[in-house]
Amino acid sequence: QVCVQPLPLNLLQAHRAMLSRIMVAGSASQARLFAAGAGATRNLHVALVGRGLVGKAFLAQLCKQQQMLESQLGKAIELRCVTSSKKMLTGNISFCDWEKDFDANAVAMSMDQVVADLKAAGTQGVMVDCTASDDTAEVYPALIKSGVHVVTPNKRAGAGPLERYQACMAGPGIYMGEATVGAGLPIMSTLTSLVETGDKVHSIQGILSGTLSYLFNTCSATTPFSKAVAQAAELGFTEPDPREDLSGMDVQRKVTILARAAGLDVSADDVEVDSLVPAALQDWCPPAGQAIAPAFVEALKEFDGEMTSKLAEADAAGEVLRYVGKVDLVNKKVTVKLERFPKSHAFAATQWADNVVVFETERYTPRPLVVQGPGAGADVTAAGVLGDVISIARRV
């Protein structure tokens, strides 16, 4: 028979106190561990590089959506850095009041510091590059290799050196560039979905420049091409030198991005481009003291007859002229050309400065998949950027 004697009262009280301290300490340790883990998984640290029109619109949209997104995502999106070309602000920054803080507390810009801070954040770090700088695109591969994610409307990486693009896509960080083609239109995400779900894409063709869309929706037998260019410049659609738009370079970059996303290893130099700049004006310089845009429009008037004739010929045949980028996956050929299309074609239905992209695939036949809408502007571009950031927040 075993006889159990009760502990003396003083020993029993000491034992209970010791157990209580162990439980409290254990709970506190567990709470600290959970808090640390939660911080690592709940908070996405965003560094915005480029506080121009698109960058400002991106922050304004996050200011408006921040609470809703945190509730839906179950994690916080935090702004940790904002830069201009010369200055930067770091710390816990308000999406709503950042400009006042930037003006008062920004210090000299250091891309090395931006990169170091993002790498410290690891897989919770996101660079949002709203510049058009190739120098910024140069840091993408190192960031992505370290697990940091990159979101950008900057076409330099998507259409730049193929080796750099491939490094961006190699991970483990995520590279997303919805807004590189079509601003906020779901063009890149649609293409990615087609490829990843196993559809066979035969061709992608599109009106990919809002400026050139406006020009060919505007010029006619009664509105000469030069007048349409002048109107586009007044509306702010063109670059300061309209030849940058008319050269087709912007569309060249966009079709390169689309071709790579569809699986072709092409470079921008592989793209056949028809420039709309007359040969005589490609090396032209404005007269001394004259602004380049109006002076160029004046010089362009001499060549209106040729474009008017093309428009008239197309119209007589029941067709329209459109400046179109095309990715031919079957023949592995990428082009940018001025072409004629029937008035029943999706390209004939564009308005104002619409972008429109037509995907011809194995599944989408005989009628193709068409994405159409505004393809330029700070707000719609920022929406495309924000959509990519939200997508990353859902995945990490």
Salt bridges, closest charged atoms under 4 A:
GLU78 OE1 - HIS45 NE2 3.52
GLU78 OE1 - ARG80 NH2 2.51
GLU99 OE2 - LYS56 NZ 3.82
ASP134 OD1 - ARG164 NH2 2.75
GLU138 OE2 - ARG164 NH1 2.67
ASP241 OD2 - ARG243 NH2 2.89
ASP250 OD1 - LYS155 NZ 3.46
ASP250 OD2 - LYS254 NZ 2.94
GLU272 OE1 - LYS333 NZ 3.87
GLU272 OE2 - LYS337 NZ 3.55
GLU298 OE1 - LYS301 NZ 3.14
GLU306 OE2 - LYS310 NZ 3.79
ASP315 OD1 - LYS343 NZ 2.66
GLU319 OE1 - ARG340 NE 2.70
